[in-house]
Amino acid sequence: MESANRRLSTVCNHLTASAQSTPETLLFPQATSNVDSNKLLKGQVAIITGSGQGIGGATAKLYAAHGAKVVVTDLDKEKSERMAQEIIKAGGEAISFHGDVTDPDFPEAIVKATIQKWGKLNILVNNAGYTWDGVIHKMTDKQWDAMLKVHNTAPFRLIRAASPYMRDAAKEEMDKGKTPEPRCIINVSSTSGLHGNFGQANYATAKLGVIGLTKTIAKEWGSFGVRCNAIAYGFIDTRLTQDKKSGAFIEVDGKKIPLGIPVAQEGNRDHLNSRVPLGRPGTVDEAAGAMLMLASPYANFIHGHTLEVTGGMGI
């Protein structure tokens, strides 16, 4: 009861201060007057899964450029380490911690390594994932289970492992009458989860589940100032949306799973582009921009939201 009263007192004091604040301060309660627009994440620590390449890699580089200390992690050790070194050479701070996000021991291990290195965790991006397509009447249990495992179970476990350094750390700061540090979680969903997609019953189900997880975290942890949002990407130019004939694959349990879109299914690239009002796929850098926006002080009052980054596709 005493700790609850202290938190209530902290909130009341904040509201009193807000009443005397300028509109700018009201928008950005975390000392916005000191925010450097060139370093929106200065001093923050971020874990980004699947960040050895693609959207995750572009996000890691962008976060580092804005002052974040980044934990790069990927299933491919070489790609993970190369990305971390690329960030360091560019003047940023990063470490590599490669591994399989679906390994039950992975979440505790990566969080432990992060805390040992930098002592805190501000941003968690659940980005790692892949597709394993098949029409419903031919889809195997293994295909179905694999998508739920990587897109739902893995993020859940990682959020749970991060809770002492996000939810609990914020609660402790509030109990002491302090304004909590900025903390947020960004979960990557997909328009397949919002609208369904041919050949992706497993992926679409999992990606809609990401949104349910996001909204639940938002309700449970919002009172501690820990924001949680999702991004539903549309047609972004990555190995998941390129022609399957390009030969991209991911290896899971010793099995090579081809990635990409069969040309026979979608017709051709022009057909895909025609479904996007902007007339083209998004780039990984544009996708990373949404990641930065949601982690920045400019999104301080965006919470429990699913941001569609689609170029207008699906409207």
Secondary structure, DSSP 4 states (H G I P E B T S, - for coil): -HHHHHHHHHHHHHHHHHHTS-HHHHH-TTTGGG--TT-TTTT-EEEEET-SSHHHHHHHHHHHHTT-EEEEE-SSHHHHHHHHHHHHHTT-EEEE----TTSTTHHHHHHHHHHHHHS---EEEE-------B-GGG--HHHHHHHHIIIIIHHHHHHHHHGGGTHHHHHHHHHTTPPPPPEEEEEEEEHHHHH--TTBHHHHHHHHHHHHHHHHHHHHHGGGTEEEEEEEE-SB-STTTSBGGG--EEEETTEEEE-SB-HHHH--HHHHHHTSTTSSPBPHHHHHHHHHHHHSGGGTT--S-EEEESTTTT-
